[in-house]
Amino acid sequence: TVDMTIGGVFSLCLILGVTTNIVALVYFIGKKSARSNNAQYFRSVYIIICSVDSLICLTLVPFIEAAFTENRNGKIFWNHSACAVWNIIWQVLPEMSVFMVAFISISRLIILVKPTRQLLAPLAWILPAAYFLLTSGIKIGLQIAGKTMGHYLKRTMSCKTIAKTHGFTIWDYKKRRVGLGNNYQSPVEHSNRSNNHPYHHELHPLRHLSAQIQNEVSSSSKGVYNRPESKTERSNPDDHHHNGRLHHL
């Protein structure tokens, strides 16, 4: 099946990625660098890059577990806490990998422009660590504050981030998910299937507000055209007869 094929491809990527990156990591750790600051600097950068890439490959484990389970009901992603943690890791590690590529490119550029310049070896650890703590701290803080939350999408076999809307917090999400059990559908999936969800108005406040405005406009229109005639607006029977004759003419 398609899911089995996807799981097999992910398993192959996991094995090759982890194996090659660990081999490279062991090589750079065991390599005796020269006494120069530049050699120690780039050795540290390569160690961080190999470590980050290895962790990225390991994040495929929940994908593989979901692909090999029936109807993509992976136990890891269906666990709310695991989904939230994985979602943060899945965002931070690729961003960290991109940062390290930019970091090593800028470092090489500095050496090319000024070949005699000696880079500070501790910066190879301090700057990446500061970036990692900053990005992960922001994402963890948003989830703890209830501003964002992770939810599992069977369509992509992954946990995505959605923003808090209309008082809808991560704790409400957890309670509703547990209450619905196997009939649970994530907010994004369910919005494409039905508009009669008991929490639909909370998940889509703008749509609810639009419907409310339309109802108010409709009711106000009925009030204008179907309102009862007041005493001052009522005309005598002669006026109705006269208006009828004019209309006939």
C-alpha positions in Angstrom: 0.0 0.0 0.0 0.9 3.7 -0.2 1.4 4.0 3.6 3.7 1.0 3.7 5.8 2.4 0.8 6.1 5.7 2.6 7.1 4.0 5.8 9.7 2.0 4.0 11.2 5.1 2.3 11.3 6.9 5.7 12.9 3.9 7.3 15.6 3.8 4.7 16.2 7.6 5.1 16.4 7.1 8.9 18.9 4.3 8.7 21.2 6.0 6.1 20.9 9.4 7.7 21.6 8.4 11.2 24.5 6.0 10.2 26.3 8.5 8.0 26.0 11.4 10.4 27.1 9.4 13.4 30.2 8.2 11.4 31.0 11.8 10.6 30.3 12.9 14.2 32.7 10.3 15.5 35.3 11.4 13.0 35.2 15.0 14.0 35.2 14.2 17.7 38.2 11.9 17.5 40.1 14.2 15.1 43.0 16.0 16.7 42.7 19.6 15.6 45.7 21.9 15.3 46.3 24.5 18.0 45.0 27.3 15.9 41.7 28.8 16.8 40.4 28.5 13.3 40.9 24.7 13.2 39.1 24.3 16.6 36.4 26.7 15.5 35.5 24.8 12.4 35.8 21.4 14.1 33.2 22.5 16.6 30.9 23.8 13.9 31.0 20.4 12.0 30.3 18.5 15.3 27.2 20.7 15.8 26.0 20.2 12.2 26.4 16.4 12.4 24.5 16.3 15.7 21.6 18.4 14.4 21.3 16.3 11.2 21.3 13.1 13.2 18.5 14.4 15.4 16.5 15.5 12.3 16.7 11.9 11.0 15.5 10.5 14.3 12.4 12.7 14.2 11.2 10.4 11.4 10.4 7.7 13.9 6.8 8.9 14.6 6.2 9.2 10.8 7.3 5.6 10.4 5.2 4.4 13.3 2.1 6.2 12.0 2.7 4.8 8.4 2.9 1.2 9.6 -0.2 1.4 11.8 -3.8 0.9 10.6 -5.5 4.0 9.3 -2.4 6.0 10.3 -3.4 5.9 14.0 0.1 6.3 15.4 0.3 6.0 19.1 3.1 8.6 19.3 1.2 11.4 17.5 -2.1 10.5 19.1 -0.5 11.3 22.5 -1.1 14.9 23.1 2.1 15.6 25.0 4.2 13.7 22.5 2.6 15.6 19.7 3.3 18.9 21.3 6.9 18.1 22.0 7.6 16.6 18.6 6.0 19.6 17.0 8.5 21.9 18.7 11.4 19.7 17.9 10.3 19.4 14.2 10.3 23.2 13.9 13.5 24.0 15.9 15.9 21.4 14.4 15.4 22.4 10.7 15.7 26.0 11.6 18.8 25.2 13.5 20.2 23.3 10.5 19.6 26.4 8.2 21.2 28.6 10.8 24.3 26.4 10.9 24.6 26.5 7.1 24.5 30.3 7.2 26.8 30.4 10.2 29.6 28.3 8.5 29.2 30.2 5.3 29.7 33.6 7.0 32.7 32.1 8.9 34.3 30.9 5.7 33.7 34.3 4.1 35.5 36.0 6.9 38.5 33.7 6.4 38.5 34.3 2.7 38.4 38.1 3.1 41.0 38.1 5.9 43.1 34.9 5.8 45.2 35.9 8.8 42.2 36.5 11.0 41.8 34.1 14.0 38.3 33.3 14.9 37.3 32.8 18.5 36.7 29.1 19.1 34.1 29.5 21.9 31.8 31.4 19.5 31.3 28.2 17.6 29.3 26.9 20.6 28.0 30.1 22.1 26.2 31.5 19.1 24.4 28.3 18.0 23.5 27.5 21.6 22.0 31.1 22.0 20.0 30.7 18.8 18.7 27.3 19.8 17.6 28.5 23.3 15.9 31.6 21.8 13.9 29.8 19.1 12.9 26.8 21.3 12.1 29.1 24.3 9.7 31.2 22.2 7.9 28.1 20.8 7.7 26.4 24.2 6.5 29.7 25.8 3.7 30.1 23.2 2.4 26.6 23.9 2.6 27.0 27.6 0.7 30.3 27.4 -1.9 28.6 25.2 -1.2 30.9 22.2 -0.4 27.9 20.0 -0.9 24.2 20.1 0.0 21.1 18.1 -2.6 18.8 16.5 -2.2 15.6 14.5 -3.2 15.5 10.9 -3.7 12.0 9.4 -3.4 13.4 5.9 0.2 14.4 6.4 1.0 12.0 9.3 2.4 14.9 11.3 1.6 17.3 14.1 1.0 20.9 13.0 0.8 24.2 14.9 -2.4 26.2 15.1 -2.9 29.5 16.9 -5.3 30.0 19.8 -8.6 31.5 18.6 -11.6 32.7 20.6 -10.6 31.4 24.0 -9.7 28.0 22.6 -6.7 26.8 24.7 -4.5 23.8 24.6 -6.2 22.4 27.7 -9.6 22.6 26.1 -8.2 20.9 23.1 -6.9 18.0 25.2 -10.2 17.5 27.0 -12.2 17.5 23.8 -9.8 15.2 22.1 -10.0 12.7 25.0 -13.8 13.0 25.1 -14.2 12.3 21.4 -11.9 9.3 21.4 -11.6 7.5 18.1 -14.1 9.9 16.5 -11.7 12.8 17.0 -11.0 15.0 14.1 -8.5 17.8 14.2 -9.8 21.3 13.8 -8.3 21.7 10.4 -9.5 18.4 9.1 -13.0 18.8 10.6 -13.5 22.3 9.1 -13.4 20.8 5.6 -16.1 18.2 6.4 -18.7 19.7 8.6 -19.9 23.0 9.9 -22.1 21.4 12.6 -19.3 20.6 15.1 -20.2 21.6 18.7 -17.1 23.7 18.9 -17.2 24.9 15.4 -18.0 28.5 16.4 -15.0 28.6 18.7 -12.6 27.2 16.1 -13.8 29.6 13.5 -14.9 32.8 15.2 -14.7 34.9 12.0 -17.1 32.5 10.2 -19.4 32.5 13.1 -19.3 36.3 13.2 -20.1 36.5 9.5 -23.1 34.2 9.9 -24.3 36.2 12.8 -24.1 39.5 10.8 -26.0 37.9 7.9 -28.7 36.7 10.3 -29.0 40.2 11.8 -29.2 41.8 8.4 -31.8 39.3 7.3 -33.9 39.9 10.4 -33.6 43.6 10.1 -34.7 43.4 6.4 -37.8 41.5 7.4 -38.5 44.1 10.0 -38.4 46.9 7.4 -40.5 45.2 4.8 -42.9 43.1 6.9 -43.4 45.4 9.8 -47.0 46.1 10.8 -48.5 49.4 9.7 -48.7 52.1 12.4 -51.8 54.1 12.9 -50.3 57.1 11.2 -49.4 55.1 8.1 -52.8 53.5 7.7 -54.9 55.1 5.0 -58.6 55.2 4.6 -60.5 52.9 2.3 -61.0 55.7 -0.2 -57.2 56.0 -0.6 -56.9 52.3 -1.3 -59.7 52.5 -3.9 -58.1 55.5 -5.5 -54.7 53.8 -5.6 -56.3 50.7 -7.1 -57.9 52.8 -9.9 -54.6 54.4 -10.7 -52.9 51.1 -10.8 -55.6 49.7 -13.1 -55.2 52.7 -15.4 
